[in-house]
Amino acid sequence: MPQFEAMNAQVVGVSADAPGTLGAFAKENNISKQVLAADWPRREMLQKYDAMVTDEKSPIYRYAKRAYFILDKNGTVKYIKVMDSPLNILSAEEVIKAVKESGAA
Amino acid sequence: MRSVVAAAAVVALVVTAAVAAPDFAALKVQPYEPPKAAPEFALPDLDGKTVRLEDFRGKTLLLFFWATW
């Protein structure tokens, strides 16, 4: 996180979990310092960003895809990365590299 | 376990179809073309405070979508 602050960047996590679930998860994993927003129960933001699983057969139907959006200072979407599977995750280093190279920082 | 793998495969297919782009081979973070203004949002954070897109003007913002899967 300090590396993001050094770039004048902010990280916001968005999920479709209920705030109570998120709170418990954050506490358990000691990530309370991050901004975590709950797109629950309406999931409006997930749909606006096309970041919701819409396959009814998926066990995570109506939950978030694992996706990264890099926005510049004016709120313009510059880069996106939607993971093929929620089990895949970008490392912090990869994300930082992507933010740097995007020229958004 | 098998069902989890199968489900992941299904998700992979859906997502792949959604993001298929010319430089798909690289499978890296992709430029969003043309750059588009991000949709507004206003959502509660863990403290019940509302988080809005405009709160982050002047800062680079990394939005990540996830769940406590």
Backbone of each chain as nested JSON, in Angstrom:
{
  "chains": [
    {"id": "A", "residues": [
      {"number": 1, "name": "MET", "atoms": {"N": [0.797, -1.223, 0.0], "CA": [0.0, 0.0, 0.0], "C": [0.836, 1.283, 0.0]}},
      {"number": 2, "name": "PRO", "atoms": {"N": [1.962, 1.305, 0.753], "CA": [2.757, 2.544, 0.725], "C": [3.215, 2.886, -0.685]}},
      {"number": 3, "name": "GLN", "atoms": {"N": [3.461, 1.838, -1.502], "CA": [3.911, 2.103, -2.876], "C": [2.832, 2.816, -3.682]}},
      {"number": 4, "name": "PHE", "atoms": {"N": [1.583, 2.477, -3.393], "CA": [0.488, 3.134, -4.099], "C": [0.39, 4.59, -3.662]}},
      {"number": 5, "name": "GLU", "atoms": {"N": [0.539, 4.808, -2.371], "CA": [0.469, 6.176, -1.862], "C": [1.58, 7.024, -2.458]}},
      {"number": 6, "name": "ALA", "atoms": {"N": [2.748, 6.415, -2.634], "CA": [3.879, 7.154, -3.208], "C": [3.564, 7.606, -4.628]}},
      {"number": 7, "name": "MET", "atoms": {"N": [2.703, 6.875, -5.31], "CA": [2.323, 7.242, -6.683], "C": [1.082, 8.135, -6.694]}},
      {"number": 8, "name": "ASN", "atoms": {"N": [0.658, 8.574, -5.52], "CA": [-0.584, 9.344, -5.401], "C": [-1.754, 8.537, -5.947]}},
      {"number": 9, "name": "ALA", "atoms": {"N": [-1.718, 7.261, -5.647], "CA": [-2.771, 6.377, -6.122], "C": [-3.566, 5.828, -4.937]}},
      {"number": 10, "name": "GLN", "atoms": {"N": [-4.793, 5.558, -5.198], "CA": [-5.669, 5.032, -4.17], "C": [-6.221, 3.689, -4.635]}},
      {"number": 11, "name": "VAL", "atoms": {"N": [-6.393, 2.795, -3.71], "CA": [-6.941, 1.491, -4.046], "C": [-8.307, 1.345, -3.396]}},
      {"number": 12, "name": "VAL", "atoms": {"N": [-9.28, 0.967, -4.189], "CA": [-10.611, 0.711, -3.647], "C": [-11.047, -0.681, -4.086]}},
      {"number": 13, "name": "GLY", "atoms": {"N": [-11.423, -1.479, -3.145], "CA": [-11.922, -2.815, -3.446], "C": [-13.439, -2.816, -3.445]}},
      {"number": 14, "name": "VAL", "atoms": {"N": [-14.005, -3.42, -4.45], "CA": [-15.456, -3.469, -4.556], "C": [-15.901, -4.923, -4.601]}},
      {"number": 15, "name": "SER", "atoms": {"N": [-16.843, -5.266, -3.778], "CA": [-17.358, -6.628, -3.829], "C": [-18.857, -6.622, -3.601]}},
      {"number": 16, "name": "ALA", "atoms": {"N": [-19.472, -7.729, -3.916], "CA": [-20.924, -7.821, -3.758], "C": [-21.279, -8.545, -2.466]}},
      {"number": 17, "name": "ASP", "atoms": {"N": [-20.349, -8.539, -1.536], "CA": [-20.64, -9.156, -0.249], "C": [-21.377, -8.162, 0.635]}},
      {"number": 18, "name": "ALA", "atoms": {"N": [-22.149, -8.693, 1.547], "CA": [-22.853, -7.833, 2.493], "C": [-21.814, -7.163, 3.396]}},
      {"number": 19, "name": "PRO", "atoms": {"N": [-22.079, -5.925, 3.827], "CA": [-21.103, -5.21, 4.657], "C": [-20.647, -6.03, 5.868]}},
      {"number": 20, "name": "GLY", "atoms": {"N": [-21.542, -6.764, 6.478], "CA": [-21.169, -7.58, 7.631], "C": [-20.145, -8.639, 7.262]}},
      {"number": 21, "name": "THR", "atoms": {"N": [-20.348, -9.256, 6.125], "CA": [-19.413, -10.279, 5.64], "C": [-18.054, -9.659, 5.373]}},
      {"number": 22, "name": "LEU", "atoms": {"N": [-18.097, -8.501, 4.708], "CA": [-16.86, -7.797, 4.381], "C": [-16.106, -7.406, 5.633]}},
      {"number": 23, "name": "GLY", "atoms": {"N": [-16.852, -6.915, 6.611], "CA": [-16.244, -6.466, 7.857], "C": [-15.522, -7.614, 8.54]}},
      {"number": 24, "name": "ALA", "atoms": {"N": [-16.183, -8.759, 8.592], "CA": [-15.599, -9.933, 9.228], "C": [-14.365, -10.39, 8.468]}},
      {"number": 25, "name": "PHE", "atoms": {"N": [-14.482, -10.349, 7.135], "CA": [-13.357, -10.781, 6.29], "C": [-12.159, -9.854, 6.49]}},
      {"number": 26, "name": "ALA", "atoms": {"N": [-12.431, -8.563, 6.526], "CA": [-11.368, -7.573, 6.678], "C": [-10.672, -7.745, 8.025]}},
      {"number": 27, "name": "LYS", "atoms": {"N": [-11.452, -7.995, 9.032], "CA": [-10.904, -8.143, 10.373], "C": [-10.014, -9.389, 10.438]}},
      {"number": 28, "name": "GLU", "atoms": {"N": [-10.559, -10.453, 9.891], "CA": [-9.842, -11.72, 9.908], "C": [-8.509, -11.626, 9.184]}},
      {"number": 29, "name": "ASN", "atoms": {"N": [-8.503, -10.866, 8.084], "CA": [-7.305, -10.799, 7.261], "C": [-6.504, -9.521, 7.473]}},
      {"number": 30, "name": "ASN", "atoms": {"N": [-6.92, -8.782, 8.47], "CA": [-6.186, -7.585, 8.836], "C": [-6.0, -6.614, 7.663]}},
      {"number": 31, "name": "ILE", "atoms": {"N": [-7.06, -6.343, 6.946], "CA": [-6.965, -5.407, 5.82], "C": [-7.898, -4.22, 6.034]}},
      {"number": 32, "name": "SER", "atoms": {"N": [-8.111, -3.905, 7.294], "CA": [-9.091, -2.861, 7.614], "C": [-8.68, -1.478, 7.123]}},
      {"number": 33, "name": "LYS", "atoms": {"N": [-7.388, -1.314, 6.764], "CA": [-6.964, 0.025, 6.347], "C": [-7.33, 0.334, 4.907]}},
      {"number": 34, "name": "GLN", "atoms": {"N": [-7.649, -0.687, 4.15], "CA": [-8.038, -0.437, 2.766], "C": [-9.475, 0.035, 2.7]}},
      {"number": 35, "name": "VAL", "atoms": {"N": [-9.752, 0.772, 1.648], "CA": [-11.139, 1.141, 1.411], "C": [-11.823, -0.043, 0.744]}},
      {"number": 36, "name": "LEU", "atoms": {"N": [-12.83, -0.554, 1.397], "CA": [-13.598, -1.65, 0.82], "C": [-15.041, -1.187, 0.704]}},
      {"number": 37, "name": "ALA", "atoms": {"N": [-15.556, -1.254, -0.479], "CA": [-16.922, -0.804, -0.696], "C": [-17.822, -2.005, -0.966]}},
      {"number": 38, "name": "ALA", "atoms": {"N": [-19.009, -1.937, -0.431], "CA": [-19.948, -3.046, -0.574], "C": [-21.017, -2.706, -1.607]}},
      {"number": 39, "name": "ASP", "atoms": {"N": [-20.961, -3.364, -2.746], "CA": [-21.982, -3.166, -3.782], "C": [-23.085, -4.185, -3.502]}},
      {"number": 40, "name": "TRP", "atoms": {"N": [-23.779, -3.931, -2.448], "CA": [-24.73, -4.908, -1.944], "C": [-25.943, -4.189, -1.379]}},
      {"number": 41, "name": "PRO", "atoms": {"N": [-27.167, -4.649, -1.588], "CA": [-27.468, -5.882, -2.322], "C": [-27.75, -5.654, -3.807]}},
      {"number": 42, "name": "ARG", "atoms": {"N": [-27.683, -4.416, -4.273], "CA": [-28.19, -4.175, -5.633], "C": [-27.195, -4.437, -6.746]}},
      {"number": 43, "name": "ARG", "atoms": {"N": [-25.927, -4.435, -6.411], "CA": [-24.893, -4.768, -7.39], "C": [-24.916, -3.852, -8.617]}},
      {"number": 44, "name": "GLU", "atoms": {"N": [-25.257, -2.606, -8.358], "CA": [-25.35, -1.652, -9.468], "C": [-23.992, -1.387, -10.097]}},
      {"number": 45, "name": "MET", "atoms": {"N": [-23.0, -1.236, -9.23], "CA": [-21.684, -0.885, -9.757], "C": [-21.078, -2.036, -10.551]}},
      {"number": 46, "name": "LEU", "atoms": {"N": [-21.252, -3.237, -10.05], "CA": [-20.72, -4.396, -10.776], "C": [-21.303, -4.44, -12.178]}},
      {"number": 47, "name": "GLN", "atoms": {"N": [-22.58, -4.129, -12.278], "CA": [-23.215, -4.209, -13.594], "C": [-22.774, -3.072, -14.498]}},
      {"number": 48, "name": "LYS", "atoms": {"N": [-22.639, -1.892, -13.914], "CA": [-22.175, -0.748, -14.714], "C": [-20.784, -1.002, -15.288]}},
      {"number": 49, "name": "TYR", "atoms": {"N": [-19.965, -1.694, -14.518], "CA": [-18.591, -1.951, -14.942], "C": [-18.46, -3.311, -15.645]}},
      {"number": 50, "name": "ASP", "atoms": {"N": [-19.583, -3.969, -15.852], "CA": [-19.568, -5.292, -16.476], "C": [-18.597, -6.215, -15.734]}},
      {"number": 51, "name": "ALA", "atoms": {"N": [-18.684, -6.177, -14.433], "CA": [-17.751, -6.959, -13.615], "C": [-18.491, -7.969, -12.745]}},
      {"number": 52, "name": "MET", "atoms": {"N": [-19.694, -8.328, -13.208], "CA": [-20.462, -9.299, -12.441], "C": [-20.588, -10.595, -13.232]}},
      {"number": 53, "name": "VAL", "atoms": {"N": [-20.506, -11.706, -12.546], "CA": [-20.681, -13.0, -13.191], "C": [-22.165, -13.177, -13.501]}},
      {"number": 54, "name": "THR", "atoms": {"N": [-22.475, -13.362, -14.786], "CA": [-23.875, -13.449, -15.174], "C": [-24.273, -14.858, -15.596]}},
      {"number": 55, "name": "ASP", "atoms": {"N": [-23.336, -15.778, -15.441], "CA": [-23.634, -17.164, -15.773], "C": [-24.345, -17.833, -14.595]}},
      {"number": 56, "name": "GLU", "atoms": {"N": [-25.591, -18.177, -14.819], "CA": [-26.394, -18.753, -13.726], "C": [-25.802, -20.051, -13.186]}},
      {"number": 57, "name": "LYS", "atoms": {"N": [-25.043, -20.729, -14.027], "CA": [-24.483, -22.014, -13.599], "C": [-23.254, -21.824, -12.708]}},
      {"number": 58, "name": "SER", "atoms": {"N": [-22.717, -20.64, -12.714], "CA": [-21.51, -20.409, -11.916], "C": [-21.831, -20.38, -10.427]}},
      {"number": 59, "name": "PRO", "atoms": {"N": [-20.947, -20.986, -9.622], "CA": [-21.169, -20.927, -8.177], "C": [-21.03, -19.509, -7.631]}},
      {"number": 60, "name": "ILE", "atoms": {"N": [-20.447, -18.633, -8.409], "CA": [-20.33, -17.254, -7.938], "C": [-21.219, -16.34, -8.779]}},
      {"number": 61, "name": "TYR", "atoms": {"N": [-22.311, -16.907, -9.277], "CA": [-23.308, -16.14, -10.02], "C": [-23.721, -14.921, -9.202]}},
      {"number": 62, "name": "ARG", "atoms": {"N": [-23.743, -13.793, -9.841], "CA": [-24.102, -12.504, -9.232], "C": [-23.057, -11.985, -8.24]}},
      {"number": 63, "name": "TYR", "atoms": {"N": [-21.914, -12.623, -8.221], "CA": [-20.813, -12.03, -7.454], "C": [-19.845, -11.403, -8.439]}},
      {"number": 64, "name": "ALA", "atoms": {"N": [-18.796, -10.788, -7.917], "CA": [-17.877, -10.06, -8.79], "C": [-16.893, -10.987, -9.482]}},
      {"number": 65, "name": "LYS", "atoms": {"N": [-16.578, -10.642, -10.724], "CA": [-15.425, -11.251, -11.375], "C": [-14.208, -10.65, -10.685]}},
      {"number": 66, "name": "ARG", "atoms": {"N": [-13.083, -11.315, -10.804], "CA": [-11.883, -10.657, -10.306], "C": [-11.365, -9.771, -11.435]}},
      {"number": 67, "name": "ALA", "atoms": {"N": [-11.452, -8.481, -11.203], "CA": [-11.096, -7.553, -12.263], "C": [-10.396, -6.329, -11.695]}},
      {"number": 68, "name": "TYR", "atoms": {"N": [-9.527, -5.758, -12.516], "CA": [-8.79, -4.567, -12.112], "C": [-9.068, -3.461, -13.121]}},
      {"number": 69, "name": "PHE", "atoms": {"N": [-9.393, -2.29, -12.644], "CA": [-9.598, -1.129, -13.499], "C": [-8.635, -0.044, -13.027]}},
      {"number": 70, "name": "ILE", "atoms": {"N": [-7.857, 0.497, -13.951], "CA": [-6.96, 1.587, -13.589], "C": [-7.535, 2.882, -14.157]}},
      {"number": 71, "name": "LEU", "atoms": {"N": [-7.827, 3.81, -13.26], "CA": [-8.418, 5.09, -13.648], "C": [-7.377, 6.194, -13.454]}},
      {"number": 72, "name": "ASP", "atoms": {"N": [-7.367, 7.147, -14.374], "CA": [-6.421, 8.242, -14.2], "C": [-7.019, 9.318, -13.292]}},
      {"number": 73, "name": "LYS", "atoms": {"N": [-6.28, 10.422, -13.172], "CA": [-6.678, 11.47, -12.224], "C": [-8.028, 12.1, -12.541]}},
      {"number": 74, "name": "ASN", "atoms": {"N": [-8.453, 11.988, -13.791], "CA": [-9.731, 12.576, -14.177], "C": [-10.876, 11.586, -14.148]}},
      {"number": 75, "name": "GLY", "atoms": {"N": [-10.599, 10.392, -13.65], "CA": [-11.663, 9.397, -13.572], "C": [-11.918, 8.704, -14.901]}},
      {"number": 76, "name": "THR", "atoms": {"N": [-10.912, 8.7, -15.766], "CA": [-11.058, 8.007, -17.041], "C": [-10.453, 6.609, -16.934]}},
      {"number": 77, "name": "VAL", "atoms": {"N": [-11.183, 5.624, -17.429], "CA": [-10.673, 4.26, -17.403], "C": [-9.55, 4.139, -18.427]}},
      {"number": 78, "name": "LYS", "atoms": {"N": [-8.356, 3.796, -17.962], "CA": [-7.219, 3.695, -18.862], "C": [-6.87, 2.242, -19.198]}},
      {"number": 79, "name": "TYR", "atoms": {"N": [-6.906, 1.42, -18.2], "CA": [-6.537, 0.023, -18.403], "C": [-7.481, -0.883, -17.637]}},
      {"number": 80, "name": "ILE", "atoms": {"N": [-7.717, -2.046, -18.201], "CA": [-8.488, -3.022, -17.446], "C": [-7.825, -4.387, -17.548]}},
      {"number": 81, "name": "LYS", "atoms": {"N": [-8.107, -5.18, -16.575], "CA": [-7.663, -6.563, -16.602], "C": [-8.745, -7.37, -15.895]}},
      {"number": 82, "name": "VAL", "atoms": {"N": [-9.379, -8.241, -16.656], "CA": [-10.378, -9.13, -16.072], "C": [-9.775, -10.519, -16.074]}},
      {"number": 83, "name": "MET", "atoms": {"N": [-9.673, -11.111, -14.931], "CA": [-9.045, -12.419, -14.852], "C": [-9.968, -13.491, -15.425]}},
      {"number": 84, "name": "ASP", "atoms": {"N": [-9.348, -14.483, -16.078], "CA": [-10.127, -15.573, -16.652], "C": [-10.845, -16.354, -15.566]}},
      {"number": 85, "name": "SER", "atoms": {"N": [-10.207, -16.469, -14.445], "CA": [-10.803, -17.205, -13.339], "C": [-10.577, -16.417, -12.059]}},
      {"number": 86, "name": "PRO", "atoms": {"N": [-11.558, -16.424, -11.163], "CA": [-11.353, -15.696, -9.911], "C": [-10.241, -16.312, -9.067]}},
      {"number": 87, "name": "LEU", "atoms": {"N": [-9.817, -17.504, -9.46], "CA": [-8.739, -18.135, -8.704], "C": [-7.393, -17.541, -9.083]}},
      {"number": 88, "name": "ASN", "atoms": {"N": [-7.35, -16.874, -10.234], "CA": [-6.126, -16.187, -10.639], "C": [-6.07, -14.829, -9.963]}},
      {"number": 89, "name": "ILE", "atoms": {"N": [-4.905, -14.421, -9.637], "CA": [-4.772, -13.114, -9.008], "C": [-3.465, -12.489, -9.463]}},
      {"number": 90, "name": "LEU", "atoms": {"N": [-3.469, -11.176, -9.649], "CA": [-2.226, -10.493, -9.997], "C": [-1.482, -10.22, -8.693]}},
      {"number": 91, "name": "SER", "atoms": {"N": [-0.165, -10.329, -8.74], "CA": [0.607, -10.007, -7.547], "C": [0.628, -8.492, -7.388]}},
      {"number": 92, "name": "ALA", "atoms": {"N": [0.917, -8.052, -6.191], "CA": [0.982, -6.61, -5.939], "C": [2.001, -5.959, -6.88]}},
      {"number": 93, "name": "GLU", "atoms": {"N": [3.111, -6.674, -7.126], "CA": [4.151, -6.12, -8.002], "C": [3.629, -5.925, -9.42]}},
      {"number": 94, "name": "GLU", "atoms": {"N": [2.86, -6.911, -9.869], "CA": [2.321, -6.801, -11.228], "C": [1.362, -5.618, -11.343]}},
      {"number": 95, "name": "VAL", "atoms": {"N": [0.569, -5.453, -10.288], "CA": [-0.401, -4.363, -10.309], "C": [0.315, -3.017, -10.297]}},
      {"number": 96, "name": "ILE", "atoms": {"N": [1.322, -2.908, -9.464], "CA": [2.075, -1.65, -9.373], "C": [2.747, -1.329, -10.706]}},
      {"number": 97, "name": "LYS", "atoms": {"N": [3.302, -2.374, -11.338], "CA": [3.936, -2.201, -12.63], "C": [2.909, -1.704, -13.654]}},
      {"number": 98, "name": "ALA", "atoms": {"N": [1.743, -2.32, -13.609], "CA": [0.693, -1.945, -14.562], "C": [0.262, -0.497, -14.362]}},
      {"number": 99, "name": "VAL", "atoms": {"N": [0.13, -0.096, -13.106], "CA": [-0.286, 1.279, -12.827], "C": [0.785, 2.246, -13.328]}},
      {"number": 100, "name": "LYS", "atoms": {"N": [2.043, 1.91, -13.081], "CA": [3.144, 2.783, -13.521], "C": [3.177, 2.904, -15.029]}},
      {"number": 101, "name": "GLU", "atoms": {"N": [3.092, 1.749, -15.696], "CA": [3.212, 1.757, -17.151], "C": [2.0, 2.344, -17.851]}},
      {"number": 102, "name": "SER", "atoms": {"N": [0.902, 2.39, -17.13], "CA": [-0.313, 2.923, -17.743], "C": [-0.181, 4.429, -17.969]}},
      {"number": 103, "name": "GLY", "atoms": {"N": [0.768, 5.034, -17.259], "CA": [0.926, 6.479, -17.39], "C": [-0.157, 7.228, -16.637]}},
      {"number": 104, "name": "ALA", "atoms": {"N": [-0.977, 6.498, -15.909], "CA": [-2.067, 7.142, -15.178], "C": [-1.552, 7.768, -13.882]}},
      {"number": 105, "name": "ALA", "atoms": {"N": [-0.45, 7.219, -13.378], "CA": [0.063, 7.719, -12.099], "C": [0.887, 8.99, -12.291]}}
    ]},
    {"id": "B", "residues": [
      {"number": 1, "name": "MET", "atoms": {"N": [-14.003, -31.017, -5.772], "CA": [-12.924, -30.266, -6.427], "C": [-13.178, -30.179, -7.931]}},
      {"number": 2, "name": "ARG", "atoms": {"N": [-13.652, -31.334, -8.487], "CA": [-13.862, -31.347, -9.932], "C": [-14.888, -30.289, -10.339]}},
      {"number": 3, "name": "SER", "atoms": {"N": [-15.93, -30.16, -9.514], "CA": [-16.97, -29.198, -9.866], "C": [-16.42, -27.767, -9.801]}},
      {"number": 4, "name": "VAL", "atoms": {"N": [-15.507, -27.549, -8.876], "CA": [-14.911, -26.21, -8.776], "C": [-14.12, -25.911, -10.049]}},
      {"number": 5, "name": "VAL", "atoms": {"N": [-13.358, -26.897, -10.491], "CA": [-12.555, -26.718, -11.701], "C": [-13.473, -26.491, -12.902]}},
      {"number": 6, "name": "ALA", "atoms": {"N": [-14.534, -27.288, -12.964], "CA": [-15.478, -27.148, -14.07], "C": [-16.115, -25.765, -14.056]}},
      {"number": 7, "name": "ALA", "atoms": {"N": [-16.489, -25.327, -12.865], "CA": [-17.11, -24.003, -12.75], "C": [-16.128, -22.919, -13.158]}},
      {"number": 8, "name": "ALA", "atoms": {"N": [-14.888, -23.075, -12.744], "CA": [-13.87, -22.088, -13.109], "C": [-13.715, -22.043, -14.62]}},
      {"number": 9, "name": "ALA", "atoms": {"N": [-13.8, -23.206, -15.232], "CA": [-13.676, -23.276, -16.691], "C": [-14.829, -22.534, -17.357]}},
      {"number": 10, "name": "VAL", "atoms": {"N": [-16.009, -22.703, -16.805], "CA": [-17.186, -22.023, -17.349], "C": [-16.995, -20.512, -17.232]}},
      {"number": 11, "name": "VAL", "atoms": {"N": [-16.566, -20.071, -16.039], "CA": [-16.332, -18.646, -15.816], "C": [-15.272, -18.145, -16.797]}},
      {"number": 12, "name": "ALA", "atoms": {"N": [-14.228, -18.952, -16.965], "CA": [-13.143, -18.562, -17.859], "C": [-13.67, -18.334, -19.272]}},
      {"number": 13, "name": "LEU", "atoms": {"N": [-14.529, -19.22, -19.728], "CA": [-15.086, -19.096, -21.073], "C": [-15.875, -17.809, -21.208]}},
      {"number": 14, "name": "VAL", "atoms": {"N": [-16.731, -17.559, -20.233], "CA": [-17.584, -16.374, -20.272], "C": [-16.728, -15.115, -20.288]}},
      {"number": 15, "name": "VAL", "atoms": {"N": [-15.762, -15.069, -19.366], "CA": [-14.941, -13.873, -19.245], "C": [-14.064, -13.69, -20.474]}},
      {"number": 16, "name": "THR", "atoms": {"N": [-13.526, -14.773, -20.98], "CA": [-12.673, -14.69, -22.156], "C": [-13.442, -14.095, -23.33]}},
      {"number": 17, "name": "ALA", "atoms": {"N": [-14.677, -14.541, -23.473], "CA": [-15.498, -14.033, -24.566], "C": [-15.716, -12.534, -24.398]}},
      {"number": 18, "name": "ALA", "atoms": {"N": [-15.858, -12.105, -23.147], "CA": [-16.156, -10.702, -22.878], "C": [-14.965, -9.782, -23.145]}},
      {"number": 19, "name": "VAL", "atoms": {"N": [-13.757, -10.284, -22.962], "CA": [-12.603, -9.394, -23.075], "C": [-11.73, -9.672, -24.302]}},
      {"number": 20, "name": "ALA", "atoms": {"N": [-12.161, -10.595, -25.13], "CA": [-11.341, -10.928, -26.295], "C": [-10.969, -9.66, -27.064]}},
      {"number": 21, "name": "ALA", "atoms": {"N": [-9.707, -9.393, -27.17], "CA": [-9.222, -8.176, -27.823], "C": [-8.081, -8.557, -28.755]}},
      {"number": 22, "name": "PRO", "atoms": {"N": [-7.706, -7.67, -29.684], "CA": [-6.672, -7.994, -30.66], "C": [-5.378, -8.504, -30.044]}},
      {"number": 23, "name": "ASP", "atoms": {"N": [-4.906, -7.851, -28.976], "CA": [-3.627, -8.287, -28.413], "C": [-3.855, -9.279, -27.268]}},
      {"number": 24, "name": "PHE", "atoms": {"N": [-4.789, -10.139, -27.508], "CA": [-5.158, -11.117, -26.498], "C": [-3.986, -12.01, -26.141]}},
      {"number": 25, "name": "ALA", "atoms": {"N": [-3.109, -12.249, -27.095], "CA": [-1.993, -13.159, -26.877], "C": [-1.136, -12.747, -25.684]}},
      {"number": 26, "name": "ALA", "atoms": {"N": [-0.983, -11.469, -25.528], "CA": [-0.133, -10.977, -24.446], "C": [-0.744, -11.316, -23.081]}},
      {"number": 27, "name": "LEU", "atoms": {"N": [-2.062, -11.294, -23.004], "CA": [-2.785, -11.58, -21.772], "C": [-2.304, -10.743, -20.595]}},
      {"number": 28, "name": "LYS", "atoms": {"N": [-1.902, -9.544, -20.93], "CA": [-1.477, -8.629, -19.866], "C": [-2.604, -7.635, -19.637]}},
      {"number": 29, "name": "VAL", "atoms": {"N": [-2.33, -6.694, -18.795], "CA": [-3.314, -5.643, -18.59], "C": [-3.516, -4.922, -19.914]}},
      {"number": 30, "name": "GLN", "atoms": {"N": [-4.759, -4.727, -20.29], "CA": [-5.018, -4.197, -21.623], "C": [-5.445, -2.739, -21.612]}},
      {"number": 31, "name": "PRO", "atoms": {"N": [-4.941, -2.002, -22.6], "CA": [-5.4, -0.621, -22.71], "C": [-6.898, -0.614, -22.964]}},
      {"number": 32, "name": "TYR", "atoms": {"N": [-7.554, 0.327, -22.377], "CA": [-8.998, 0.414, -22.57], "C": [-9.222, 1.421, -23.677]}},
      {"number": 33, "name": "GLU", "atoms": {"N": [-9.61, 0.922, -24.832], "CA": [-9.747, 1.793, -26.006], "C": [-11.18, 1.832, -26.512]}},
      {"number": 34, "name": "PRO", "atoms": {"N": [-11.697, 3.015, -26.76], "CA": [-11.09, 4.302, -26.408], "C": [-11.269, 4.546, -24.908]}},
      {"number": 35, "name": "PRO", "atoms": {"N": [-10.379, 5.331, -24.314], "CA": [-10.532, 5.623, -22.889], "C": [-11.922, 6.204, -22.63]}},
      {"number": 36, "name": "LYS", "atoms": {"N": [-12.506, 5.783, -21.583], "CA": [-13.897, 6.146, -21.304], "C": [-14.013, 6.633, -19.868]}},
      {"number": 37, "name": "ALA", "atoms": {"N": [-14.87, 7.603, -19.671], "CA": [-15.104, 8.08, -18.305], "C": [-15.708, 6.937, -17.489]}},
      {"number": 38, "name": "ALA", "atoms": {"N": [-15.179, 6.729, -16.303], "CA": [-15.671, 5.635, -15.47], "C": [-17.072, 5.96, -14.963]}},
      {"number": 39, "name": "PRO", "atoms": {"N": [-17.943, 4.965, -14.939], "CA": [-19.281, 5.205, -14.395], "C": [-19.202, 5.661, -12.936]}},
      {"number": 40, "name": "GLU", "atoms": {"N": [-20.046, 6.595, -12.596], "CA": [-20.104, 7.08, -11.215], "C": [-20.526, 5.954, -10.283]}},
      {"number": 41, "name": "PHE", "atoms": {"N": [-20.13, 6.053, -9.052], "CA": [-20.639, 5.12, -8.057], "C": [-20.673, 5.791, -6.693]}},
      {"number": 42, "name": "ALA", "atoms": {"N": [-21.497, 5.299, -5.845], "CA": [-21.6, 5.762, -4.458], "C": [-21.997, 4.552, -3.637]}},
      {"number": 43, "name": "LEU", "atoms": {"N": [-21.037, 4.05, -2.889], "CA": [-21.269, 2.82, -2.131], "C": [-20.776, 2.988, -0.703]}},
      {"number": 44, "name": "PRO", "atoms": {"N": [-21.392, 2.291, 0.228], "CA": [-20.941, 2.384, 1.618], "C": [-19.65, 1.608, 1.833]}},
      {"number": 45, "name": "ASP", "atoms": {"N": [-18.739, 2.187, 2.63], "CA": [-17.551, 1.428, 3.001], "C": [-17.815, 0.745, 4.341]}},
      {"number": 46, "name": "LEU", "atoms": {"N": [-16.772, 0.203, 4.916], "CA": [-16.972, -0.583, 6.142], "C": [-17.409, 0.27, 7.328]}},
      {"number": 47, "name": "ASP", "atoms": {"N": [-17.115, 1.554, 7.262], "CA": [-17.527, 2.429, 8.358], "C": [-18.893, 3.046, 8.097]}},
      {"number": 48, "name": "GLY", "atoms": {"N": [-19.514, 2.644, 7.005], "CA": [-20.82, 3.197, 6.679], "C": [-20.717, 4.527, 5.952]}},
      {"number": 49, "name": "LYS", "atoms": {"N": [-19.482, 4.944, 5.684], "CA": [-19.269, 6.193, 4.95], "C": [-19.459, 5.926, 3.464]}},
      {"number": 50, "name": "THR", "atoms": {"N": [-20.006, 6.91, 2.751], "CA": [-20.213, 6.7, 1.326], "C": [-18.943, 7.007, 0.546]}},
      {"number": 51, "name": "VAL", "atoms": {"N": [-18.562, 6.078, -0.3], "CA": [-17.393, 6.253, -1.159], "C": [-17.903, 6.604, -2.542]}},
      {"number": 52, "name": "ARG", "atoms": {"N": [-17.427, 7.706, -3.092], "CA": [-17.866, 8.133, -4.42], "C": [-16.68, 8.248, -5.358]}},
      {"number": 53, "name": "LEU", "atoms": {"N": [-16.961, 8.082, -6.639], "CA": [-15.9, 8.206, -7.635], "C": [-15.23, 9.576, -7.538]}},
      {"number": 54, "name": "GLU", "atoms": {"N": [-16.046, 10.621, -7.371], "CA": [-15.461, 11.974, -7.403], "C": [-14.536, 12.246, -6.213]}},
      {"number": 55, "name": "ASP", "atoms": {"N": [-14.611, 11.415, -5.172], "CA": [-13.697, 11.583, -4.035], "C": [-12.249, 11.383, -4.456]}},
      {"number": 56, "name": "PHE", "atoms": {"N": [-12.053, 10.714, -5.582], "CA": [-10.697, 10.328, -5.968], "C": [-10.153, 11.128, -7.146]}},
      {"number": 57, "name": "ARG", "atoms": {"N": [-10.865, 12.202, -7.521], "CA": [-10.334, 13.067, -8.585], "C": [-8.971, 13.585, -8.144]}},
      {"number": 58, "name": "GLY", "atoms": {"N": [-8.031, 13.608, -9.086], "CA": [-6.691, 14.087, -8.745], "C": [-5.784, 12.962, -8.299]}},
      {"number": 59, "name": "LYS", "atoms": {"N": [-6.353, 11.786, -8.177], "CA": [-5.548, 10.628, -7.796], "C": [-5.749, 9.519, -8.819]}},
      {"number": 60, "name": "THR", "atoms": {"N": [-4.706, 8.754, -8.997], "CA": [-4.867, 7.548, -9.795], "C": [-5.639, 6.57, -8.928]}},
      {"number": 61, "name": "LEU", "atoms": {"N": [-6.554, 5.882, -9.535], "CA": [-7.382, 4.981, -8.742], "C": [-7.309, 3.566, -9.308]}},
      {"number": 62, "name": "LEU", "atoms": {"N": [-7.025, 2.637, -8.436], "CA": [-7.102, 1.239, -8.838], "C": [-8.351, 0.655, -8.2]}},
      {"number": 63, "name": "LEU", "atoms": {"N": [-9.29, 0.314, -9.043], "CA": [-10.504, -0.352, -8.557], "C": [-10.291, -1.829, -8.737]}},
      {"number": 64, "name": "PHE", "atoms": {"N": [-10.478, -2.579, -7.711], "CA": [-10.439, -4.014, -7.956], "C": [-11.732, -4.644, -7.466]}},
      {"number": 65, "name": "PHE", "atoms": {"N": [-12.215, -5.508, -8.3], "CA": [-13.464, -6.203, -8.011], "C": [-13.108, -7.585, -7.491]}},
      {"number": 66, "name": "TRP", "atoms": {"N": [-13.792, -7.969, -6.463], "CA": [-13.473, -9.241, -5.817], "C": [-14.673, -9.673, -4.997]}},
      {"number": 67, "name": "ALA", "atoms": {"N": [-14.506, -10.787, -4.316], "CA": [-15.526, -11.262, -3.39], "C": [-14.841, -12.164, -2.378]}},
      {"number": 68, "name": "THR", "atoms": {"N": [-15.509, -12.41, -1.288], "CA": [-14.976, -13.356, -0.312], "C": [-15.429, -14.736, -0.771]}},
      {"number": 69, "name": "TRP", "atoms": {"N": [-14.985, -15.107, -1.977], "CA": [-15.48, -16.305, -2.633], "C": [-15.449, -17.531, -1.731]}}
    ]}
  ]
}
